[in-house]
Each structure stands twice: as C-alpha cells, then as structure tokens.
Amino acid sequence: MQEHNDLAQVDSNETGRAPLQPMGFTDILDGMFSFYRSHFRLFLTIAGVYLAISFGVDLISVFLHVEADATMGTGLVILVFTVLISVAVSTFVVAGLAYASAHVYLGREIIPGIALQRAWQRFWTCLGSLILWSLAVGGLTVTIIGIPFAIYFSVRWGLYSLPVMLEGTTARNALRRSTELIKGSWWRVFGIMVSISLISFMIYFILEASSGFFLTWMGVSEAEVPTDLWDTLRQLFIPTPSEIGWFSYTIRRLVSLIIATFTMPISVIGSTLLYFDLRIRKEAFDIEMQVTD
C-alpha cells in the first residue's frame, strides 16, 4: 500500500477541499472545465513552457531545413530531431499538468514552479513509461488483426503517467498499475477517455480552423492556390514558409501553438479526475486520505 500512498506524503496545505467521492461521467467532464477555469493561470503557466520551447524549436528546424536546401537526408534528420524534442517537451509539460491537477483536486496549494520541478524529477521515468506504452501499442498495430488488441491495451495502460507522477512508481510498474485501476471498468474508461479526447480535439479544431480563416481573411496567411481538398486542409493547418512567407508562417505557427497550449490542460485534468475516481471506487482512496490527513 505504501507504493500507492505517495500523495499522502506530500505536505498538504489544504484549501477547502471538496469531499472525495466517486464521480460519474458528467461529474468528470464538469470538473475538467471547472478546475481549469478556477485555476486558469496555474495551468496556462505550466503549459506555457510547451509554447515557448516548441515555438523556438519549430522556427529553428524550419530555418535549417530551408538552409539545407531540403535534401532528403538532412530533412529527415531535422524532422526526427524536431519530433524527439516535441515528444520530450510534451511529456514534461503533461507531467507538470498532471501533478498540478492532483493538487487542485485534493484542495492543496500548488504553484507552477513546484509542479514543473516535480515533473523534472520524474521526467525520465515518465518518458520511459511513454516509450514502453508506444512500443507495446505500436507493435500491435503492425498487423490488421492486432489493431483491436492495440485499442484494448492502449486504454488498459492509458493512465500510465499518473502512477509515475502521483505514486512514484517505475516505468514498467506504471503499466501494471494502470491495468489494476482499469480492470473491470474497461468499457466505462474507454467511453470517458474517448469523450475527453474528442472534446479536447474539437475545441482545438474549431479554434485552429477559425484562426486559419481569420488570418487568411486578414491577409496574413495568403498561400498558393490549393489543388485539392487535402492540399486545402494542409495549407490551413500546416503551411510552409515557401507557400505563405516567413512572416505569415511565424504568425500562423505562433497562433497554432497558443491554441495547442490553451487546450492541452483539458485532457490532462480529465484523465487525472478519472484516475482519482478509479482509486476511490477500487481502493477507498477517499477513506485513506481522511486517515492520513
């Protein structure tokens, strides 16, 4: 039980914590937005790290790609480098958001610096659990027959980052811990995870599409005439400097990353609430916290 009690060991300066109790589907969705709204500055400050680093890396990578005259080998190296940095930054920021979300849920005071410090302490373990999850799920998708199994295990192991951040478990045990929590509730968890992802994606898509049309209307993102629907969508969401110019590209990428930064906390808060709901239902976490307080 000690392994699952890491949250109880944190200094708990409580600020009017709401009663811990099982949450229904609507409770999780409502809490996802109410927590974000009431602690908007906290979550946005943490997510701002993603904006700052990603924007700089993106501009550098595109500049190097253009300067390298877009050769196949150099372009591939730059692409791999950009993806690796993006994954690392996303992992770090999501870990900080999850830690902050847990403190908000438990009614404890937390500042962005402490959340990011904790994320850095657990960064390599979080990254390791992500790699294990990706290899396992990705390996199952190699064949068509493995896709249903990939979906099943992606949900079964889907809460891997939360035990790492909130219980101090190892990367390997994080997948096992997620399995323990979700066992017997797969369909319910699947429905909630899909709903959280869809809501977050739709908010991002609407804001991104609206900003793209608005910037085009303002003359900031004027691109070459698209040849088909796919080309239209690509220019709307991922234009290149050669198509719209460096100034327009910089503005578009900045706006796009701001939108991504704004929507990033939504799914993390929702997943954290789902994690606590499962612990309360399966392990009487609410009673455990009352005893340790």
QUINORSUL-V365375 format. One record per residue. N is the residue number from 1. SS is DSSP state (H for helix, E for strand, - for the rest). PHI is phi as a letter, one per 30 degrees, with the letter a starting at -180 (NA if undefined). Layout:
# QUINORSUL-V365375
n	ss	phi
N	SS	PHI
N	SS	PHI
This chain:
# QUINORSUL-V365375
n	ss	phi
1	-	NA
2	H	e
3	H	d
4	H	c
5	-	c
6	H	e
7	H	d
8	H	d
9	H	d
10	-	d
11	-	e
12	-	c
13	-	d
14	E	d
15	-	b
16	-	i
17	-	d
18	-	d
19	-	e
20	-	d
21	-	a
22	-	e
23	-	c
24	-	d
25	H	e
26	H	d
27	H	d
28	H	d
29	H	d
30	H	d
31	H	d
32	H	e
33	H	d
34	H	d
35	H	d
36	H	d
37	H	d
38	H	d
39	-	b
40	H	e
41	H	d
42	H	e
43	H	d
44	H	d
45	H	d
46	H	d
47	H	d
48	H	d
49	H	d
50	H	d
51	H	d
52	H	d
53	H	d
54	H	d
55	H	d
56	H	d
57	H	d
58	H	d
59	H	d
60	H	d
61	H	d
62	H	d
63	H	d
64	H	d
65	H	d
66	H	d
67	H	d
68	-	d
69	-	i
70	-	h
71	-	d
72	H	e
73	H	d
74	H	d
75	H	d
76	H	d
77	H	d
78	H	d
79	H	d
80	H	d
81	H	d
82	H	d
83	H	d
84	H	d
85	H	d
86	H	d
87	H	d
88	H	d
89	H	d
90	H	d
91	H	d
92	H	d
93	H	d
94	H	d
95	H	d
96	H	d
97	H	d
98	H	d
99	H	d
100	H	d
101	H	d
102	H	d
103	H	d
104	H	d
105	H	d
106	-	d
107	-	i
108	E	c
109	-	d
110	-	a
111	-	c
112	H	e
113	H	d
114	H	d
115	H	d
116	H	d
117	H	d
118	H	d
119	H	d
120	H	d
121	H	d
122	-	c
123	H	e
124	H	d
125	H	d
126	H	d
127	H	d
128	H	d
129	H	d
130	H	d
131	H	d
132	H	d
133	H	d
134	H	d
135	H	d
136	H	d
137	H	d
138	H	d
139	H	d
140	H	d
141	-	d
142	-	d
143	-	c
144	H	d
145	H	d
146	H	d
147	H	d
148	H	e
149	H	d
150	H	d
151	H	d
152	H	d
153	H	d
154	H	d
155	H	d
156	H	e
157	-	c
158	-	d
159	-	c
160	H	e
161	H	d
162	H	d
163	H	d
164	H	d
165	H	d
166	H	c
167	H	b
168	-	i
169	-	d
170	-	d
171	H	d
172	H	d
173	H	d
174	H	d
175	H	d
176	H	d
177	H	d
178	H	d
179	H	d
180	H	e
181	H	d
182	H	d
183	-	e
184	-	i
185	-	b
186	H	e
187	H	d
188	H	d
189	H	d
190	H	e
191	H	d
192	H	d
193	H	d
194	H	d
195	H	d
196	H	d
197	H	d
198	H	d
199	H	d
200	H	d
201	H	d
202	H	d
203	H	d
204	H	d
205	H	d
206	H	d
207	H	d
208	H	d
209	H	d
210	H	d
211	H	d
212	H	d
213	H	d
214	H	d
215	H	d
216	H	d
217	H	d
218	-	d
219	-	i
220	-	d
221	-	c
222	-	d
223	-	c
224	-	d
225	-	d
226	-	d
227	-	c
228	-	a
229	H	d
230	H	d
231	H	d
232	H	d
233	H	d
234	H	d
235	H	d
236	H	d
237	H	c
238	-	b
239	-	d
240	-	c
241	H	e
242	H	d
243	H	d
244	H	b
245	-	i
246	H	d
247	H	d
248	H	d
249	H	d
250	H	d
251	H	d
252	H	d
253	H	d
254	H	d
255	H	d
256	H	d
257	H	d
258	H	d
259	H	d
260	H	d
261	H	d
262	H	d
263	H	d
264	H	e
265	H	d
266	H	e
267	H	d
268	H	d
269	H	d
270	H	d
271	H	d
272	H	d
273	H	d
274	H	d
275	H	e
276	H	d
277	H	e
278	H	d
279	H	d
280	H	d
281	H	d
282	H	c
283	H	b
284	-	h
285	H	e
286	H	d
287	H	d
288	H	e
289	H	d
290	H	d
291	H	d
292	H	d
293	-	d
